[in-house]
């Protein structure tokens, strides 16, 4: 099949039931090559449904060939639009690959980020002011859990670093909770 065909995998088409092939042919009535392939596939089947579908696909194929022969400019325009769509798809896929690479790099950077030094106060170690209210401490704890949970990382080195940071942050938050409850 040509690159203009909506379904490039011939093997998949050969496994479809005759009625589904007919529906697909009717949905792509302008694709001469696809219709010819479907007609050939239906012709190999020895059941009444396939023979009936083959007659209908034959009509669609004749109509498509006639239309294409009468209006080559429309076929060229269609092919041009198809090439534009392919180019846009390729550019979008490239941007997606680049975004995935940036996300992976950011994830690696997050996994290697350490908590502030132990000499700072407990709240400062988890990036909070000493006057942070309890609700903000709880929100920060949830954020640390989401950010550094080891299950988020596939790379074993990143996973190990995230696990270390996760445990360290959990211990800091446990101490904050004990100190906060002890002062209350």
N, C-alpha and C positions, 0 to 999 in steps of 0.2 A: 504494500500500500504506500501511497505517497505521503509526504509529510503533511499534506493538506487534509488528510483523512482524520475525522474526529476520533477514530479508534485505531491505533497503530498496532495493537496486539491481535494478530489474526487468530492465534490459538484460542483466545477468549471467545471470539465470535463463533468458532466452530462448535463450542460447547453450549451455545444458547439454543433454546427451543425455537422452532420455526415461527411461532406467533410473535415471539420477542424480536426475532430478526426482522420480521415484517414491520413491526412498530419502529424499530431503529431505522430501517430503510426509509420509512415515511417521514421520520423526523429529520433525515438528512437527504431529502429528495434531490438536492442539487449536486451532490457529490457523486460524479459518474464512476470514479474508480471504486468507491465503497459499494455502490449499488451493484457494480459488476462482480465484485467479490462475493457479496451476499447472494446474488443470483446463482453464482457457481456453487456456493455452499448448499443452497436450497435444492439445486439440481442433483446433488449427490444423494439426497434423502429420498427414500422410497415410501413416503406416506402421503396421504391425500392433503393434509394440512400444508405440507411443504410444497406440494405441487401447486396448490391454490395460491400460496404466498409467493411462489416463484413467478406466477402469471402477473400478479400485482407489481412485484418488483421489476419485472420486465417492462411493464407499462411506465413505471416511474423512470427507469433507465432510458427508455426511448424518449420520453418527454425531456429529461435532463440533457441528453445528447443533442436533441433538436434545439433546445434553448441555448446551449453552449455554442452550437454551430451558428445560430442566428445572431448571437450577441457576444462575440469574443471580448468586447470591451468590458462587459460586466464580469466575465470570468477573470480578466486581468485585474480589474478593480478589486474583486474579492480576494485574489491572491495577494495583492498589495496590502490590503487591510490585514490579512492574515500574517504577513511578514511584519507589519507594524506591531501587531499584538504579540508576536513571538519575541520581538526585540524588547518590548515593554516588560514581558514576562521574564526574560533573561536579566534585564536590568534590576527588576524587583527581586529576583532570586539572589543576585549579587549583593544588593543592599541588605537582604536578610542574612546572608552568610557573614557580611561584615558586622552587622549588629550582634549576631551570635558570638562572633569572636570578641567584640568589645564587652559583651555581657560575661563571657568566660573570664576575660582578663580582670574585670571588676570583681567577679566572684573570688578569683584567686587573691586579689588584693584585700578583700574583706576577710578572707580566711586567715591571712597572715597578720592582720592588724591586732596588736596587743592591747591589753588594758593599760591605763596609766600606771606609773610606778607605785609600789606599795607604800612609799613614804607619804603619799597624799592621803587625805581623809577618805573614809569608805565611800561617801557619796561622790566625791571627785573621781574615784577610780571607775565609776560607771557613768561618768560624764554628767553628773547632776550637781547643782548648787547645794551648799549645806542647808539652805532654807527650803529645799524641795518638799512639797506636801506629800502625804502618803499615797494619794492617788497617782501622782506623777512617778513615784518610786515603783508602784505596781505596773504602770504603763511601760516604764523603762525596762523592768524585768521581763515583761512579755516581749518587748522589742529585741532584747538581747537573746532571749530564747529562740525567737524566729530567725534572727540574723546568724547566730552561731550554732544552730542545732546541727550536729554531725551528719544527720541523715540527708541534709541538703547538698552534701558534697560527694561527688563520685571519686575524685582523685584521692587515693589513700593518704598522701602527705597533707593535703588540705583538710581532709576529714580528721586526721590526728590533731592538727593544729586547732581546728574548730572545736574539737572535743575538749582539748586542754583549756581553751578560752571559755568555753561553755561552763565547764566545771568551776573554773576560777570565778567567773561572774556569778554563778549560783551561790558559791561560798560567800562572796561579798554581799549579795542580796540577803542571804541568811543572816549574816552578821548585822546588817542594817536593820532587819526585822527584829532581831533579838535586842539590839541597842534601843530601837524605837519603842518596843514594848516594855523594856526595862525602865525607860525614862517616864513612861506614861503613868 
